[in-house]
Amino acid sequence: MPSKQNVLPVAGVLSGALVWGLIWYPYRVLQDAGVSGALATLITYLLAMLCGAFMLPRVWRELPRAGWWAVLLVLSAGWTNFGYVLAVLHGGVMRVLLLFYLAPLWTIFFSYWLLGERLNRYGYLVLFLSFGGAVTMLWEPQSGLPLPGNPAEWIGLSAGMGFALSNVVSRRAAHLSVETKSYSVWLGTALLTAPLLWRQGGLPDQLLAIDAQAWLMLMLLGVVLCATSFAVQYGVTHLPANRAIILLLSELVIAAAASYFLADETMRPRDWLGALLIVSASLLSGRLYAESK
């Protein structure tokens, strides 16, 4: 029977997969209610920071020794979340998610540049499968170029790069606690979202236009994001990387079912083949970390 020490990290990672497989839907509901993706993101992550205020004493204690790695974590994690929300609001959920899950490909390069990790035999397979999956999904006979077809897919791709970078930086910043890393995610997302809203203008009017039902949904999302961020950080800190990756991939299954039933989205056979290659690359990427230990 699994021990408590084992069950809690697994539950933490699975909760993250569940939330991120479904969270696009309430953001779309809010957008239909007149709350833009950027505004909803800013509000929910500010509320997550408020809910996580109990972590602040430890965060403040660690601040003097946080260093530039913490700044890089704030920026990369912030773009991961903001970019993900924008992408799933304006693009097909599964295509965006699969481009996001090219993250193991970018992890190889970031690990080499920032951690000095060398590519092993599994790394070459990850490269091949990731590129193969992306080309299979994105190649269109009309253009002949395997490139994302709309801005949302480009944003999803770049958010996956941010995800890979934040994971590598999180490993490099081993001196930071789970609390500080979780707070960095919320702070970075709010910091990157605020300038866009400021540039658009009319923020007070947008806030006044939000009705009570939308505010309730925003508050619930803030609480969920706070709990989920902490749970996932706890999970990936206490689980082997290869196991965490397998658990996180359940997000794709959840998102596939949710996008079919909630948004009536379907995937072409070529998309499924590309998905199979990308998921295989993600599974193999766990061996990279297993062999490096």
Backbone as JSON, one array per atom type, in Angstrom:
{
  "sequence": "MPSKQNVLPVAGVLSGALVWGLIWYPYRVLQDAGVSGALATLITYLLAMLCGAFMLPRVWRELPRAGWWAVLLVLSAGWTNFGYVLAVLHGGVMRVLLLFYLAPLWTIFFSYWLLGERLNRYGYLVLFLSFGGAVTMLWEPQSGLPLPGNPAEWIGLSAGMGFALSNVVSRRAAHLSVETKSYSVWLGTALLTAPLLWRQGGLPDQLLAIDAQAWLMLMLLGVVLCATSFAVQYGVTHLPANRAIILLLSELVIAAAASYFLADETMRPRDWLGALLIVSASLLSGRLYAESK",
  "N": [[0.85, -1.2, 0.0], [0.59, 2.27, -0.86], [2.61, 4.7, 0.73], [2.0, 7.49, 2.94], [3.8, 9.52, 2.41], [4.28, 9.09, -0.24], [1.81, 9.21, -1.52], [0.83, 11.85, -1.22], [2.57, 13.62, -2.83], [1.98, 12.53, -5.4], [-0.79, 12.99, -5.55], [-0.7, 15.76, -5.54], [0.56, 16.44, -8.02], [-1.25, 15.26, -9.82], [-3.52, 16.76, -9.26], [-2.77, 19.19, -10.34], [-2.63, 18.5, -13.07], [-5.33, 17.93, -13.54], [-6.58, 20.42, -13.01], [-5.3, 22.14, -14.91], [-6.02, 20.91, -17.21], [-8.65, 21.57, -17.41], [-9.0, 24.28, -16.91], [-9.12, 26.15, -18.92], [-11.76, 26.35, -19.67], [-13.48, 27.79, -17.7], [-12.17, 30.27, -18.04], [-12.85, 30.87, -20.66], [-15.61, 31.08, -20.36], [-15.71, 33.34, -18.73], [-14.63, 35.19, -20.51], [-16.66, 35.28, -22.44], [-18.5, 36.51, -20.85], [-17.64, 39.05, -20.84], [-15.24, 39.59, -19.56], [-12.0, 40.04, -20.22], [-9.3, 37.87, -21.34], [-6.76, 38.69, -20.44], [-7.42, 40.44, -18.3], [-8.85, 38.71, -16.6], [-6.85, 36.89, -16.02], [-4.98, 38.51, -14.63], [-6.51, 39.28, -12.36], [-7.17, 36.78, -11.16], [-4.64, 35.75, -10.53], [-3.64, 37.7, -8.82], [-5.44, 37.34, -6.75], [-4.7, 34.73, -6.07], [-2.16, 35.28, -5.03], [-2.96, 36.72, -2.8], [-4.36, 34.76, -1.37], [-2.23, 33.13, -0.84], [-0.81, 34.52, 1.04], [0.07, 33.7, 3.51], [2.46, 32.52, 3.05], [4.27, 34.53, 2.83], [6.07, 35.43, 4.98], [8.2, 33.52, 4.9], [9.02, 33.83, 2.26], [9.96, 36.49, 2.26], [12.12, 36.18, 3.99], [13.83, 34.67, 2.42], [14.37, 36.31, 0.32], [16.76, 38.06, 0.28], [18.78, 36.29, -0.54], [17.89, 35.31, -2.9], [18.61, 36.02, -5.56], [19.55, 36.34, -9.13], [18.5, 34.12, -10.38], [16.03, 33.74, -9.27], [14.67, 35.94, -10.33], [14.65, 35.25, -13.05], [13.09, 32.97, -12.86], [10.64, 34.06, -12.04], [9.94, 35.55, -14.35], [9.91, 33.61, -16.44], [8.09, 31.65, -15.5], [5.89, 33.3, -15.2], [5.28, 34.06, -17.88], [4.69, 31.54, -18.86], [2.19, 30.87, -17.68], [0.5, 33.1, -18.3], [0.73, 33.15, -21.1], [-0.27, 30.61, -21.69], [-2.99, 30.82, -20.92], [-3.91, 32.85, -22.7], [-3.48, 31.53, -25.14], [-5.17, 29.21, -25.08], [-7.58, 30.45, -24.98], [-7.94, 31.59, -27.46], [-7.34, 29.73, -29.39], [-7.43, 26.32, -30.73], [-7.97, 23.96, -28.21], [-6.61, 21.43, -27.86], [-4.6, 21.41, -29.86], [-3.1, 23.65, -29.1], [-2.29, 22.78, -26.54], [-0.73, 20.54, -27.18], [1.35, 21.7, -28.64], [2.36, 23.21, -26.57], [3.31, 21.13, -25.01], [5.64, 20.46, -26.26], [7.62, 21.1, -24.64], [9.66, 19.34, -23.44], [11.54, 19.21, -25.52], [12.63, 21.83, -25.62], [13.61, 21.87, -23.07], [15.88, 20.27, -23.16], [17.75, 21.92, -24.49], [17.84, 24.2, -22.8], [18.73, 22.99, -20.43], [21.25, 22.24, -21.18], [22.49, 24.73, -21.71], [22.17, 26.17, -19.27], [22.6, 24.43, -17.12], [24.62, 22.79, -17.85], [24.2, 20.18, -18.7], [24.68, 17.24, -20.57], [23.62, 15.91, -23.75], [22.11, 12.76, -23.85], [21.58, 9.36, -25.09], [18.82, 9.06, -25.01], [18.07, 11.66, -25.22], [18.49, 12.34, -27.92], [16.46, 10.84, -29.08], [14.24, 12.1, -27.97], [14.48, 14.62, -29.2], [14.09, 13.85, -31.91], [11.47, 12.69, -31.87], [9.93, 14.84, -30.87], [10.31, 16.89, -32.82], [9.34, 15.46, -35.01], [6.65, 15.02, -34.25], [5.69, 17.67, -34.11], [6.04, 18.57, -36.79], [4.37, 16.76, -38.12], [1.85, 17.5, -37.12], [1.66, 20.21, -37.87], [2.3, 20.63, -40.54], [1.15, 21.81, -43.62], [-0.17, 21.15, -46.77], [-0.7, 23.29, -48.5], [0.9, 25.52, -47.81], [3.33, 24.36, -47.25], [5.07, 24.69, -45.17], [6.04, 23.7, -41.94], [4.7, 25.26, -39.7], [3.17, 26.93, -36.88], [-0.33, 27.65, -37.24], [-1.83, 29.91, -36.48], [-1.88, 32.94, -34.46], [-2.47, 32.17, -31.78], [-1.48, 29.55, -31.57], [1.25, 30.0, -31.87], [1.67, 31.44, -29.52], [1.04, 29.46, -27.62], [3.12, 27.68, -28.17], [5.35, 29.25, -27.42], [4.74, 29.57, -24.73], [5.14, 26.99, -23.85], [7.91, 26.91, -24.13], [8.55, 28.74, -22.14], [7.66, 27.24, -19.96], [9.45, 25.07, -20.01], [11.85, 26.46, -19.53], [11.32, 27.56, -16.99], [11.14, 25.23, -15.45], [13.76, 24.23, -15.62], [15.18, 26.35, -14.46], [14.03, 26.28, -11.95], [15.05, 23.89, -10.98], [17.73, 24.62, -10.94], [17.69, 26.66, -9.07], [17.86, 25.56, -6.42], [18.12, 26.43, -3.87], [15.9, 27.81, -3.16], [12.75, 27.75, -1.5], [9.72, 25.69, -1.66], [7.54, 27.34, -1.17], [8.48, 29.91, -1.93], [9.01, 29.48, -4.65], [6.41, 28.89, -5.56], [5.13, 31.33, -5.05], [6.55, 32.89, -6.81], [5.54, 32.1, -9.27], [2.89, 33.14, -9.28], [3.39, 35.88, -8.88], [4.98, 36.51, -11.12], [3.19, 36.04, -13.24], [1.19, 37.96, -12.75], [2.75, 40.32, -12.97], [3.53, 40.3, -15.67], [1.12, 40.46, -16.95], [-0.11, 42.85, -16.18], [1.12, 45.2, -17.51], [0.13, 44.95, -20.15], [-2.64, 45.32, -19.84], [-2.62, 47.89, -18.81], [-1.66, 49.3, -20.98], [-3.74, 48.95, -22.79], [-5.71, 50.42, -21.58], [-8.54, 51.95, -19.82], [-8.98, 50.39, -17.56], [-10.26, 50.79, -14.95], [-12.97, 51.04, -15.74], [-13.39, 48.55, -16.9], [-13.17, 46.9, -14.66], [-15.35, 47.77, -13.12], [-17.39, 46.88, -14.7], [-17.62, 44.19, -14.3], [-19.74, 41.65, -13.27], [-21.49, 40.28, -10.34], [-21.61, 37.46, -10.42], [-19.5, 36.81, -12.14], [-17.38, 37.8, -10.6], [-17.48, 36.02, -8.45], [-16.75, 33.64, -9.74], [-14.15, 34.35, -10.5], [-12.92, 34.64, -7.99], [-13.09, 32.03, -7.01], [-11.45, 30.74, -8.89], [-9.02, 31.98, -8.27], [-8.49, 30.94, -5.68], [-8.32, 28.21, -6.31], [-6.11, 28.21, -8.07], [-4.09, 29.05, -6.34], [-3.96, 26.9, -4.47], [-3.41, 24.79, -6.22], [-0.95, 25.48, -7.46], [0.85, 25.37, -5.31], [0.51, 22.69, -4.58], [1.43, 21.32, -6.88], [4.11, 22.2, -7.03], [5.03, 21.08, -4.65], [4.65, 18.39, -5.29], [6.35, 17.89, -7.59], [8.74, 18.38, -6.42], [9.1, 16.26, -4.67], [8.93, 13.94, -6.11], [10.34, 11.55, -8.44], [11.58, 12.81, -11.56], [10.84, 11.48, -13.94], [8.53, 10.09, -13.21], [6.83, 12.17, -12.45], [6.44, 13.46, -14.9], [4.96, 11.58, -16.36], [2.59, 11.55, -14.85], [1.77, 14.23, -15.18], [1.14, 14.23, -17.86], [-1.41, 13.26, -17.96], [-2.98, 15.43, -18.13], [-3.38, 15.97, -20.82], [-5.19, 13.98, -21.61], [-7.4, 14.64, -20.04], [-7.92, 17.23, -21.02], [-8.47, 16.63, -23.69], [-10.88, 15.17, -23.53], [-12.48, 17.12, -22.27], [-12.43, 19.27, -24.13], [-13.74, 18.11, -26.25], [-16.35, 17.53, -25.25], [-17.15, 19.96, -24.08], [-16.48, 22.04, -25.8], [-16.87, 21.13, -28.31], [-14.76, 20.36, -29.96], [-12.71, 18.69, -32.32], [-10.12, 16.4, -33.35], [-7.95, 15.89, -36.13], [-6.91, 12.86, -37.86], [-4.17, 13.16, -38.44], [-3.41, 14.97, -36.5], [-3.71, 13.4, -34.21], [-1.68, 11.52, -34.66], [0.58, 13.17, -34.56], [0.26, 13.97, -31.9], [0.73, 11.53, -30.57], [3.47, 11.16, -31.07], [4.56, 13.42, -29.77], [3.74, 13.02, -27.11], [5.11, 10.64, -26.62], [7.72, 11.61, -26.74], [7.67, 13.24, -24.46], [7.34, 11.31, -22.46], [9.74, 9.87, -22.74], [11.5, 11.86, -22.02], [11.68, 11.8, -19.31], [13.58, 9.88, -18.8], [15.89, 11.21, -19.26], [16.37, 12.79, -16.98], [16.43, 10.76, -15.1], [18.75, 9.35, -15.73], [20.67, 11.24, -15.29], [21.04, 11.47, -12.62]],
  "CA": [[0.0, 0.0, 0.0], [1.41, 3.46, -0.93], [2.76, 5.44, 1.97], [1.49, 8.87, 2.9], [4.83, 10.33, 1.79], [4.21, 8.88, -1.68], [0.49, 9.57, -2.0], [0.65, 13.3, -1.27], [3.14, 14.21, -4.05], [1.22, 12.07, -6.57], [-2.04, 13.74, -5.56], [-0.39, 17.14, -5.89], [0.8, 16.54, -9.46], [-2.51, 14.94, -10.51], [-4.43, 17.9, -9.12], [-2.34, 20.17, -11.32], [-3.05, 18.02, -14.39], [-6.79, 18.08, -13.62], [-6.93, 21.85, -13.09], [-4.84, 22.75, -16.15], [-6.77, 20.33, -18.31], [-10.01, 22.11, -17.43], [-9.09, 25.69, -16.52], [-9.43, 26.97, -20.09], [-13.2, 26.51, -19.84], [-13.97, 28.97, -16.98], [-11.64, 31.5, -18.64], [-13.68, 31.15, -21.85], [-16.9, 31.56, -19.85], [-15.49, 34.72, -18.3], [-14.45, 36.02, -21.71], [-17.99, 35.47, -23.01], [-19.22, 37.42, -19.95], [-17.07, 40.39, -20.98], [-13.98, 39.73, -18.84], [-10.96, 39.61, -21.16], [-8.35, 36.89, -20.82], [-5.71, 39.38, -19.68], [-7.96, 40.93, -17.04], [-9.17, 37.54, -15.77], [-5.57, 36.34, -15.56], [-4.44, 39.41, -13.61], [-7.31, 39.22, -11.14], [-7.06, 35.47, -10.51], [-3.31, 35.54, -9.95], [-3.55, 38.57, -7.65], [-6.17, 36.65, -5.69], [-3.86, 33.62, -5.63], [-1.15, 35.86, -4.16], [-3.62, 37.07, -1.54], [-4.62, 33.5, -0.65], [-0.95, 32.57, -0.41], [-0.09, 35.5, 1.86], [0.68, 33.02, 4.66], [3.82, 32.13, 2.67], [5.12, 35.71, 2.69], [7.21, 35.51, 5.9], [9.34, 32.72, 4.4], [9.48, 34.45, 1.01], [10.75, 37.67, 2.61], [13.39, 35.73, 4.57], [14.69, 34.14, 1.36], [14.58, 37.32, -0.71], [18.13, 38.55, 0.14], [19.66, 35.33, -1.21], [17.19, 34.74, -4.05], [19.49, 36.18, -6.72], [18.99, 36.51, -10.47], [17.75, 32.93, -10.76], [14.64, 33.96, -8.87], [14.1, 36.86, -11.32], [14.4, 34.47, -14.26], [11.96, 32.09, -12.55], [9.44, 34.89, -12.05], [9.59, 35.92, -15.73], [9.59, 32.43, -17.25], [6.84, 31.07, -14.99], [4.82, 34.24, -15.49], [4.87, 33.94, -19.27], [4.08, 30.21, -19.03], [0.78, 30.9, -17.29], [-0.22, 34.1, -19.07], [0.69, 32.69, -22.48], [-1.16, 29.45, -21.77], [-4.38, 31.29, -20.87], [-4.21, 33.53, -23.96], [-3.49, 30.57, -26.24], [-6.35, 28.34, -25.06], [-8.77, 31.27, -25.2], [-8.06, 32.0, -28.86], [-6.97, 28.66, -30.3], [-7.94, 25.0, -30.39], [-7.38, 23.55, -26.93], [-5.67, 20.32, -27.96], [-3.43, 21.81, -30.65], [-2.3, 24.53, -28.24], [-1.68, 21.98, -25.48], [0.31, 19.69, -27.73], [2.5, 22.56, -28.9], [2.9, 23.52, -25.25], [4.02, 19.95, -24.51], [6.97, 20.32, -26.85], [8.54, 21.58, -23.61], [10.87, 18.53, -23.28], [12.52, 19.58, -26.54], [13.32, 23.05, -25.19], [14.3, 21.55, -21.82], [17.2, 19.75, -23.52], [18.64, 23.04, -24.79], [18.02, 25.02, -21.6], [19.54, 22.22, -19.48], [22.64, 22.29, -21.66], [23.02, 26.09, -21.57], [22.13, 26.69, -17.91], [23.03, 23.45, -16.14], [25.76, 22.04, -18.38], [23.86, 18.77, -18.89], [24.94, 16.77, -21.91], [22.58, 15.11, -24.37], [22.39, 11.33, -23.91], [20.9, 8.67, -26.21], [17.39, 9.37, -24.93], [17.9, 13.04, -25.68], [18.34, 12.35, -29.38], [15.12, 10.33, -29.37], [13.3, 13.18, -27.63], [14.57, 15.58, -30.29], [13.48, 13.29, -33.12], [10.03, 12.53, -31.7], [9.31, 16.15, -30.73], [10.27, 17.53, -34.13], [8.45, 14.68, -35.86], [5.27, 15.29, -33.86], [5.34, 19.04, -34.5], [5.93, 18.64, -38.25], [3.18, 15.99, -38.49], [0.65, 18.28, -36.79], [1.6, 21.57, -38.4], [2.54, 20.73, -41.98], [-0.01, 21.99, -44.47], [0.27, 21.06, -48.17], [-0.84, 24.56, -49.21], [2.04, 26.39, -47.53], [4.55, 23.56, -47.28], [5.92, 25.01, -44.02], [5.5, 23.18, -40.67], [4.68, 26.33, -38.72], [1.83, 27.15, -36.29], [-1.23, 28.26, -38.21], [-2.43, 31.16, -36.03], [-1.13, 33.51, -33.32], [-2.68, 31.41, -30.53], [-0.57, 28.41, -31.54], [2.58, 30.54, -31.57], [1.71, 31.77, -28.08], [1.12, 28.19, -26.91], [4.48, 27.17, -28.35], [6.27, 30.04, -26.59], [4.44, 29.27, -23.33], [5.85, 25.74, -23.57], [9.31, 27.28, -23.93], [8.62, 29.31, -20.8], [7.5, 26.13, -19.02], [10.72, 24.35, -19.97], [12.84, 27.31, -18.87], [11.0, 27.68, -15.55], [11.49, 23.97, -14.8], [15.22, 24.15, -15.51], [15.58, 27.36, -13.48], [13.59, 25.79, -10.64], [16.06, 22.9, -10.56], [18.98, 25.35, -10.66], [17.47, 27.46, -7.85], [17.52, 24.59, -5.36], [18.17, 27.11, -2.57], [14.61, 28.42, -2.9], [11.74, 26.83, -0.97], [8.5, 25.49, -2.44], [6.72, 28.53, -0.99], [9.02, 30.99, -2.75], [8.79, 29.14, -6.06], [4.99, 29.05, -5.84], [4.84, 32.76, -5.09], [7.15, 33.43, -8.03], [4.61, 31.83, -10.37], [1.78, 34.11, -9.22], [3.93, 37.23, -9.05], [5.41, 36.68, -12.5], [2.01, 36.12, -14.11], [0.57, 39.28, -12.54], [3.64, 41.35, -13.47], [3.54, 40.32, -17.13], [-0.22, 40.78, -17.44], [-0.48, 44.23, -15.85], [1.46, 46.21, -18.53], [-0.77, 44.84, -21.3], [-3.9, 45.96, -19.48], [-2.35, 49.32, -18.66], [-1.52, 49.85, -22.33], [-5.07, 48.95, -23.4], [-6.48, 51.5, -20.97], [-9.91, 51.68, -19.41], [-9.03, 49.33, -16.56], [-11.33, 50.99, -13.94], [-14.27, 50.76, -16.34], [-13.48, 47.1, -17.07], [-13.41, 46.31, -13.34], [-16.72, 48.1, -12.7], [-18.34, 46.16, -15.55], [-17.67, 42.78, -13.91], [-20.89, 41.41, -12.41], [-21.25, 39.49, -9.13], [-21.37, 36.06, -10.77], [-18.14, 36.73, -12.67], [-16.46, 37.97, -9.47], [-17.46, 34.76, -7.7], [-15.94, 32.69, -10.5], [-12.76, 34.8, -10.41], [-12.42, 34.33, -6.65], [-12.9, 30.58, -6.94], [-10.27, 30.42, -9.68], [-7.85, 32.41, -7.51], [-8.25, 29.96, -4.62], [-7.88, 26.96, -6.95], [-4.75, 28.4, -8.58], [-3.19, 29.09, -5.19], [-3.8, 25.55, -3.95], [-2.81, 23.92, -7.24], [0.47, 25.82, -7.64], [1.59, 24.84, -4.18], [0.45, 21.23, -4.65], [2.3, 20.84, -7.96], [5.5, 22.43, -6.62], [5.33, 20.05, -3.65], [4.71, 17.1, -5.96], [7.53, 17.73, -8.44], [9.91, 18.41, -5.54], [9.22, 15.0, -3.93], [8.79, 12.78, -7.0], [11.3, 11.47, -9.54], [11.1, 13.59, -12.69], [10.17, 10.65, -14.94], [7.18, 9.78, -12.75], [6.05, 13.4, -12.49], [6.08, 13.73, -16.28], [3.87, 10.66, -16.72], [1.38, 12.03, -14.19], [1.36, 15.49, -15.78], [0.59, 13.99, -19.19], [-2.85, 13.0, -17.87], [-3.64, 16.69, -18.51], [-3.79, 15.87, -22.22], [-6.39, 13.15, -21.66], [-8.49, 15.45, -19.47], [-8.22, 18.32, -21.94], [-9.08, 16.07, -24.9], [-12.28, 14.87, -23.22], [-13.18, 18.37, -21.98], [-12.6, 20.07, -25.35], [-14.74, 17.44, -27.08], [-17.69, 17.64, -24.68], [-17.5, 21.32, -23.7], [-16.26, 23.0, -26.89], [-17.16, 20.45, -29.58], [-13.55, 20.35, -30.77], [-12.24, 17.37, -32.73], [-8.78, 16.39, -33.93], [-7.78, 15.09, -37.33], [-5.99, 11.73, -37.66], [-2.78, 13.63, -38.44], [-3.18, 15.57, -35.18], [-3.53, 12.3, -33.25], [-0.35, 10.94, -34.86], [1.53, 14.12, -33.97], [0.12, 13.89, -30.44], [1.39, 10.31, -30.12], [4.91, 11.4, -31.1], [4.92, 14.4, -28.74], [3.59, 12.36, -25.81], [6.24, 9.7, -26.49], [8.9, 12.42, -26.4], [7.54, 13.67, -23.07], [7.61, 10.15, -21.62], [11.17, 9.57, -22.8], [12.29, 12.91, -21.38], [11.91, 11.41, -17.92], [14.83, 9.12, -18.71], [17.01, 12.16, -19.23], [16.61, 13.14, -15.59], [16.76, 9.56, -14.35], [20.15, 8.97, -15.97], [21.59, 12.29, -14.85], [21.17, 11.46, -11.16]],
  "C": [[0.89, 1.25, 0.0], [1.45, 4.19, 0.4], [2.22, 6.85, 1.8], [2.49, 9.78, 2.19], [4.79, 10.23, 0.26], [2.89, 9.38, -2.25], [0.34, 11.08, -2.16], [1.31, 13.95, -2.49], [2.4, 13.79, -5.32], [-0.09, 12.84, -6.69], [-1.82, 15.19, -5.96], [-0.21, 17.33, -7.38], [-0.48, 16.27, -10.24], [-3.52, 16.08, -10.4], [-4.07, 19.0, -10.1], [-2.78, 19.79, -12.73], [-4.56, 18.21, -14.59], [-7.16, 19.55, -13.83], [-6.53, 22.43, -14.44], [-5.47, 22.11, -17.37], [-8.15, 20.93, -18.47], [-10.09, 23.64, -17.33], [-9.39, 26.6, -17.7], [-10.93, 27.27, -20.18], [-13.76, 27.69, -19.02], [-13.41, 30.28, -17.52], [-12.43, 31.87, -19.9], [-15.06, 31.66, -21.43], [-16.79, 33.01, -19.42], [-15.33, 35.66, -19.49], [-15.79, 36.29, -22.38], [-18.84, 36.43, -22.16], [-18.64, 38.82, -19.97], [-15.8, 40.63, -20.22], [-12.87, 39.17, -19.72], [-10.0, 38.62, -20.5], [-7.26, 37.53, -19.98], [-6.22, 39.85, -18.32], [-8.27, 39.78, -16.09], [-7.89, 36.93, -15.21], [-4.99, 37.19, -14.44], [-5.2, 39.26, -12.29], [-7.12, 37.88, -10.42], [-5.7, 35.26, -9.88], [-3.03, 36.51, -8.8], [-4.3, 37.95, -6.47], [-5.4, 35.44, -5.16], [-2.75, 34.12, -4.7], [-1.73, 36.21, -2.8], [-3.88, 35.82, -0.71], [-3.32, 32.91, -0.11], [-0.15, 33.51, 0.47], [0.57, 34.87, 3.08], [2.11, 32.58, 4.35], [4.8, 33.3, 2.73], [6.28, 35.78, 3.7], [8.43, 34.73, 5.41], [9.9, 33.34, 3.12], [10.36, 35.65, 1.31], [12.1, 37.27, 3.2], [14.36, 35.26, 3.49], [15.06, 35.18, 0.31], [16.04, 37.79, -0.83], [19.07, 37.6, -0.59], [19.01, 34.7, -2.44], [18.02, 34.84, -5.32], [18.75, 36.29, -8.04], [18.23, 35.28, -10.94], [16.28, 33.08, -10.39], [13.95, 34.91, -9.85], [13.75, 36.11, -12.6], [13.23, 33.51, -14.06], [10.65, 32.87, -12.6], [8.99, 35.17, -13.49], [9.17, 34.71, -16.56], [8.28, 31.78, -16.8], [5.66, 31.98, -15.28], [4.34, 34.13, -16.93], [4.22, 32.57, -19.54], [2.58, 30.28, -18.78], [-0.03, 31.9, -18.11], [-0.36, 33.66, -20.53], [-0.26, 31.52, -22.67], [-2.63, 29.9, -21.81], [-4.76, 31.96, -22.19], [-4.36, 32.53, -25.11], [-4.76, 29.73, -26.25], [-7.64, 29.14, -25.21], [-9.02, 31.52, -26.69], [-7.69, 30.92, -29.86], [-7.63, 27.35, -29.9], [-7.22, 24.44, -29.18], [-6.3, 22.49, -27.11], [-4.44, 20.69, -28.78], [-2.51, 22.72, -29.83], [-1.57, 23.71, -27.17], [-0.54, 21.13, -26.01], [1.55, 20.5, -28.11], [3.16, 22.99, -27.6], [3.76, 22.36, -24.74], [5.22, 19.56, -25.37], [8.04, 20.76, -25.85], [9.77, 20.69, -23.41], [11.96, 18.84, -24.31], [13.32, 20.8, -26.1], [14.1, 22.8, -23.89], [15.71, 21.04, -22.1], [18.18, 20.9, -23.74], [18.9, 23.9, -23.55], [18.89, 24.3, -20.57], [21.01, 22.26, -19.88], [23.26, 23.67, -21.39], [23.15, 26.52, -20.11], [22.67, 25.73, -16.86], [24.23, 22.63, -16.6], [25.47, 20.56, -18.58], [24.03, 18.38, -20.35], [23.8, 15.9, -22.42], [23.0, 13.64, -24.36], [21.57, 10.68, -25.02], [19.4, 8.92, -26.19], [17.11, 10.79, -25.42], [17.72, 13.13, -27.18], [16.97, 11.82, -29.8], [14.06, 11.39, -29.09], [13.29, 14.24, -28.73], [13.83, 15.1, -31.53], [11.96, 13.22, -32.99], [9.32, 13.88, -31.59], [9.19, 16.85, -32.07], [9.3, 16.79, -35.06], [6.99, 14.94, -35.55], [4.82, 16.68, -34.29], [5.13, 19.15, -36.01], [4.66, 17.91, -38.71], [1.91, 16.8, -38.27], [0.53, 19.55, -37.63], [1.78, 21.67, -39.9], [1.24, 20.82, -42.75], [0.45, 21.99, -45.93], [0.24, 22.41, -48.89], [0.39, 25.44, -49.04], [3.36, 25.65, -47.58], [5.48, 23.82, -46.11], [5.29, 24.48, -42.74], [5.54, 24.21, -39.56], [3.28, 26.45, -38.13], [0.95, 27.99, -37.2], [-1.86, 29.56, -37.77], [-1.66, 31.68, -34.81], [-1.28, 32.73, -32.02], [-1.73, 30.23, -30.44], [0.87, 28.84, -31.3], [2.71, 30.86, -30.08], [1.82, 30.5, -27.25], [2.5, 27.58, -26.99], [5.47, 27.91, -27.45], [6.01, 29.82, -25.11], [5.1, 27.96, -22.92], [7.34, 25.98, -23.37], [9.51, 27.88, -22.53], [8.52, 28.24, -19.73], [8.8, 25.36, -18.87], [11.78, 25.16, -19.22], [12.58, 27.41, -17.38], [11.33, 26.39, -14.81], [12.99, 23.84, -14.6], [15.71, 25.15, -14.45], [15.19, 26.92, -12.08], [14.56, 24.75, -10.1], [17.37, 23.58, -10.18], [18.87, 26.12, -9.35], [17.04, 26.55, -6.7], [17.52, 25.24, -3.99], [16.83, 27.75, -2.21], [13.6, 27.37, -2.43], [10.56, 26.68, -1.92], [7.61, 26.73, -2.35], [7.18, 29.67, -1.89], [8.81, 30.72, -4.23], [7.32, 29.3, -6.44], [4.63, 30.52, -5.96], [5.41, 33.4, -6.34], [6.24, 33.23, -9.23], [3.51, 32.88, -10.41], [2.27, 35.52, -9.49], [4.31, 37.48, -10.5], [4.24, 36.82, -13.45], [1.35, 37.49, -13.98], [1.43, 40.39, -13.13], [3.62, 41.45, -14.99], [2.18, 40.69, -17.72], [-0.55, 42.26, -17.27], [-0.1, 45.24, -16.94], [0.55, 46.15, -19.75], [-2.1, 45.53, -21.03], [-3.74, 47.47, -19.36], [-2.28, 49.99, -20.03], [-2.88, 49.93, -23.02], [-5.94, 50.06, -22.85], [-7.88, 51.07, -20.55], [-10.04, 50.62, -18.34], [-10.1, 49.57, -15.49], [-12.72, 50.65, -14.49], [-14.48, 49.25, -16.52], [-13.79, 46.42, -15.73], [-14.84, 46.55, -12.88], [-17.76, 47.32, -13.49], [-18.48, 44.69, -15.18], [-18.84, 42.57, -12.95], [-20.55, 40.47, -11.26], [-20.93, 38.02, -9.44], [-19.96, 35.86, -11.31], [-17.11, 36.9, -11.55], [-16.36, 36.69, -8.64], [-16.6, 33.73, -8.42], [-14.46, 33.06, -10.42], [-12.15, 34.45, -9.05], [-12.17, 32.83, -6.48], [-11.66, 30.15, -7.72], [-8.99, 30.82, -8.94], [-7.49, 31.43, -6.41], [-7.7, 28.65, -5.2], [-6.45, 27.08, -7.45], [-3.73, 28.42, -7.46], [-2.9, 27.67, -4.69], [-3.08, 24.66, -4.94], [-1.33, 24.2, -7.42], [1.32, 25.23, -6.52], [1.64, 23.31, -4.24], [1.39, 20.68, -5.71], [3.77, 21.03, -7.59], [5.93, 21.4, -5.58], [5.52, 18.7, -4.33], [5.98, 16.9, -6.75], [8.82, 17.79, -7.61], [10.16, 17.06, -4.89], [9.03, 13.76, -4.79], [9.93, 12.74, -8.0], [10.73, 12.14, -10.78], [10.36, 12.73, -13.72], [8.75, 10.29, -14.51], [6.29, 11.01, -12.8], [5.58, 13.7, -13.91], [4.91, 12.85, -16.72], [2.56, 11.13, -16.12], [0.86, 13.32, -14.83], [0.73, 15.3, -17.16], [-0.89, 13.63, -19.14], [-3.65, 14.26, -18.18], [-4.15, 16.62, -19.94], [-5.07, 15.06, -22.36], [-7.6, 13.93, -21.16], [-8.91, 16.55, -20.43], [-8.89, 17.82, -23.21], [-10.56, 15.8, -24.67], [-13.07, 16.16, -23.01], [-13.42, 19.19, -23.24], [-13.63, 19.44, -26.28], [-16.16, 17.69, -26.56], [-18.11, 19.09, -24.42], [-17.38, 22.32, -24.85], [-16.48, 22.39, -28.27], [-15.96, 20.48, -30.52], [-13.16, 18.91, -31.1], [-10.85, 17.5, -33.35], [-8.75, 15.48, -35.15], [-6.86, 13.92, -37.03], [-4.52, 12.16, -37.61], [-2.43, 14.3, -37.11], [-2.94, 14.49, -34.13], [-2.15, 11.66, -33.4], [0.72, 11.87, -34.29], [1.48, 14.1, -32.46], [0.84, 12.67, -29.88], [2.91, 10.5, -30.07], [5.34, 12.35, -29.99], [4.8, 13.79, -27.35], [4.72, 11.36, -25.58], [7.52, 10.43, -26.12], [8.85, 12.85, -24.95], [7.84, 12.51, -22.11], [9.09, 9.82, -21.59], [12.01, 10.61, -22.08], [12.54, 12.61, -19.91], [13.19, 10.62, -17.74], [16.05, 10.01, -18.71], [17.39, 12.49, -17.81], [17.02, 11.92, -14.79], [18.21, 9.19, -14.52], [21.12, 10.01, -15.45], [21.82, 12.28, -13.35], [22.24, 10.48, -10.72]]
}
